[in-house]
Amino acid sequence: MAKETEGFESKLESAKKVLETLMNPEITLQESLKAYEQGMSELATAQKMLEEAEIKINEIKSKQ
């Protein structure tokens, strides 16, 4: 479980770094597109992790 949490935290941190990159006024269009794609991928993975955690929580609750 700790590894999943670290993975989730890591995905959020990576997405924050991408946002900082996108806020740089000197970034090229090509770089911004690449950063945006990476950020969206990180957020999608983090969202999937949250959904999986929610399913596990619901399973635990239903067993009680």
C-alpha positions in Angstrom: 0.0 0.0 0.0 2.8 2.4 0.8 4.2 1.9 -2.7 0.9 2.9 -4.2 0.7 6.0 -2.1 4.3 6.9 -3.2 3.3 6.4 -6.8 0.3 8.6 -6.4 2.3 11.3 -4.6 4.9 11.0 -7.3 2.4 11.5 -10.1 1.0 14.6 -8.5 4.5 16.0 -8.0 5.3 15.3 -11.6 2.1 17.1 -12.8 3.0 20.1 -10.7 6.4 20.3 -12.3 4.8 20.1 -15.7 2.5 23.0 -14.8 5.6 25.0 -13.8 7.1 24.2 -17.1 4.0 25.3 -19.0 4.0 28.6 -17.1 7.4 29.5 -18.4 6.9 32.3 -21.0 10.0 31.2 -22.9 8.8 27.7 -23.6 8.4 26.8 -27.3 5.1 25.5 -28.7 6.6 22.1 -29.3 7.9 21.9 -25.7 4.6 23.0 -24.3 2.7 20.4 -26.2 5.1 17.7 -25.0 4.8 18.9 -21.4 1.0 19.1 -21.6 0.8 15.5 -22.9 3.1 14.3 -20.1 1.1 16.2 -17.5 -2.2 14.8 -18.7 -0.8 11.3 -18.7 0.4 11.7 -15.1 -3.0 13.1 -14.0 -4.8 10.2 -15.7 -2.7 7.7 -13.9 -3.2 9.4 -10.6 -7.0 9.5 -11.2 -6.9 5.7 -12.0 -5.1 5.1 -8.7 -7.8 7.1 -6.8 -10.6 5.1 -8.5 -8.9 1.8 -7.6 -8.5 3.0 -4.0 -12.2 3.9 -3.9 -13.1 0.4 -5.1 -11.0 -1.2 -2.4 -12.6 1.0 0.3 -16.1 0.1 -0.9 -15.2 -3.6 -0.9 -13.9 -3.3 2.7 -17.1 -1.4 3.8 -19.3 -4.0 2.2 -17.6 -6.8 4.1 -18.5 -5.2 7.5 
